[in-house]
Amino acid sequence: MFAPVADLASSAGARILEIAARGEPPRTKPDASPVTAADEIAESILLEGLAKILPGVPVVAEESVSRQAPVAPASTYLLVDPVDGTREMIAGRAEYTVNVALVEDHAPVFGVIYAPALKALYAGGDGAARRAALAPGARFDRNSLSPIHTRPRPARLVALVSRSHPDAASDRFLAGFPLEKKIPLGSSLKFARLAEGEADVYARLATVNEWDIAAGHALLAAAGGAVTAPDGSPLAYGTRGNDFRVNGFVAWGAAPA
């Protein structure tokens, strides 16, 4: 499913760029987060395409969930964030992504992250992680793929932190490690940077939605990294009663010893 999902993300990315260029003001959802026409139209493109690629597989998508609570998760389902990093997009930064992930038995097994403004595609699954150049609206070319992998853990870590969602608990966690520097970055690009060996840790101890992190989780695991609960236990997706939310996580480039 990699090639058709890549093409689908490219199509959604082209529409996102087109709409973002208009500079339309965002609206505010009930949870106080911003939403734009780009989020909604991209989600429609993704939902229509995924129904053809994986017919019958339930899809949990951010904007749909904001309008109507999703049903209890099946053992296999898709998670979609049509624009991860809406605040970055509104601010005119390139740090936003399209996220698509497949979850099986409470774990993400396949994920695609597409950064349309950067013309960069990342995908991971079946123990292999790859990066490709892909212009918005273009067809995916398999020959453009390059393998990526996490780097060995250095003595001093490069930590990635959320640009728009800083939190004190994550800062306290990182303070327990020797750090070379902290780099603020938006969206699931933080997982991509870990997967391609440019950083070592990304901690987010606040509650997050599954669609924010599942594609990155699959990518990072395929690249040799790990994503765990804050206490180091496995991170479970789609458990009943959690409303598709995760109570914090830590993403590692080289898995902790």
N, C-alpha and C positions, 0 to 999 in steps of 0.2 A: 504493500500500500504506500510505499515511500514516494514513488514518482507521482502518482495522482494527488497525494496530499500536498506535495511540494508545488504542483501546478495550481492547486486550489488556494494555497497560502499566497502564491504570487498574484493570483487574480484578486484576492481580498486586499493584498497590500497595495495594488495599483489604485483601487478605489479609495483606500485610506488616504494615500498621498493626494489624490485629486480633491477629496473633501477637505482635508486638513489645510490645503492651500487657500481655501476660501476664507479661512479665519472666522468661521461662524462661532458665536459664543456658546459655551457648554451649558447644559442644564444640570440640575442637582437631583440625584436619586434619593430615595428615602433614607439610605444609610449615609447620606451626606457626601458621597463620592460623585465625581463629575461623570457625565456621559455626553457623547456627541453623536451626530449623525454618522460619523465614521465608524464608531463602535457598532451601531445598530445595523448599518448596511453591510459591513464586513461580516457580522454574525449571520445575517441572512444568506450571504454567499456561501459561507462555510457550512451552515446547516443543510442547505440544498445539495451541496456537493458531497458531503459526508453520507447523506442518505443514499446516494448512488454508489459510493465507494464501499460502504459497509452497511448494506440495507438491514434494517431490523435491530441494529445496535443502538441502544439508548444514548442520547447526547445530553450532557449537562453543560449549559452555556451561560456565561455570566449575565448577559442582558435578559435572557429568557427567565432566569432565576429571579432577577430583580422585579419581574412582573408577576410571576406565579411560582409558588414553592414547587420544587421538583419532587417526583415520586421517590420512594425508597430505592436505593441503588440496586441494580442487578449485579451479578458477579463479574460481568463484562460491560463496560460502558466507556464512552468518550467524554473527555473534558475539553472545553473550548473557551479560550479567552481571546475575543476578536481583536482587542487592543489592550495589551498589557503595558501599562505606563501611560494611561490617558493624560495624566498631569504633565508628563514630559512632552507629549505631542502638542498639547495646548500651549506649552511654554516655548514651542518651536525647537525643542531639542530632538535629536535623532534616536534617543534611547527608548524606543517603544517597539513592541513585538506582537506578532500573531502567534498564539500558542495552541497546539492541538496535541492531545495525549490519549493513548489507549490504556485503560486500567483493566487488569485481570486479577481476580482473587486478591483485591485490596492493595495492589502494587502497580505503579505505572510501568508498562513493558515497552512502550514505544512513544517517542515524542518528537515533534517538529517545532522548532522556533524559527520564525522568519522576521528579520528586521528590514522592512522595506526601504526605509530611508538610508540604510547602510548597504543595501543590496547584498545581504548576507543571510544564508540559510544554514541551519544546524539541524541535525537529526541523529537520533540514537535509538538503538534497539538490537536485541540478539547479540549483545556483547561487542557491538561496533558503533563508534561515533564518527560522524563525518561533518565536514563543512563544505559549502559550495557558494560561489558567487551566483547571484540570481537577481536580475533586474526586475522590478515590479511589472507584472503583466507578461513577462517572458515565460516560455516553456522551460521546464527543468531539463538540463543537459547532464546526463550521468557522468560524462567525461570530465565535468568540472569538479567532481567530488575529490576531497582530500581527507585522509584519516586524521583524527585529532586524538590526543590523549592527555591526561592530567600529568603534572610534573611531580617528581619526588619532593617530599616535604623538606623545605630549607630550615635552617636554624632560626631564622626570623621570618614570620609569615606576612604575606600580603593579604590583607583582609578587604573584602568588598562590603560596603554598607549601602543601605537604601538611601537614595537621594531625597525622595519625597516622604518617606515614612520612617524617620529615625525613632529609636526607642531606647530608653535607659537600660532595660534588661539586657538587650543585645550588647550595648556598650560595656556593661559590667562583665558579661561573659567573655568578650574579646580581651578585656583588661587582664585576664588570667593567662594570657599567652604572650610570648615575645613577638612583637610586631615590628616589621620594617616600616609599614605605612598602612593607612586606611584610605580606600578609594571609593568615593560616592559614585553610584551608578544606578540608572533606572531600569526597571522591568526585569524580565527573565534573562537579559543579557549577562547578568551576574553569573548564572549557571554556565552560560556559554564561555565566559572568560575562565572559569574554573576548568571546564572541560578541555579547553585548548591550552592549558598550562600557563596561563598568565597571572593566576592568583591561587590562593591556598585555602581560604575559608570564607564563608558567607553565613552569618548567623542572623536569624530573625526570630526572636523569642516571643513576639506578639502573635496573636491569632491571625491566620491568613486563610484565604480560600484555596481549595484544591486546584482550581483552574489556574491560579497564579503560579503554581510550582510544579505541577505534574509533568509537563513537557520537559522542564529543566531537570527534574529528578531522573527521568528516563535517560536523557542525554548524558548527564553526569555519571550515572551508574555505568552506562555503556562505555564511557571514556576512562573508566578505572577509578572513579571517585565514589562518594557515598553521601546519602542524605538520611539523617536520623532524627528522631525526636530529641529534644534538648537533653534528656537523660541518657542518650546513646542507644535507646531501644529502637526497633524498626518502626518506621512511620507507616501507619495504616490508613488507607483511603477507603471511602465509601462505607464506613462503619455506621450502623444504624444510630440515629439520634444526633449525629454531629453536624447535620445541615451542610455537608460538604465543606467543612472547615477543619483546619489543623491547628492545634494549640502550640505553635512554634516549631522550629526545626533548626538544624545545623547542617550546612552543606560543606563537604570537605573535598579538596582536590585529591590529595593522597589520604586514603582512609586512616583514621586515627589508630595508633598502635594499641 
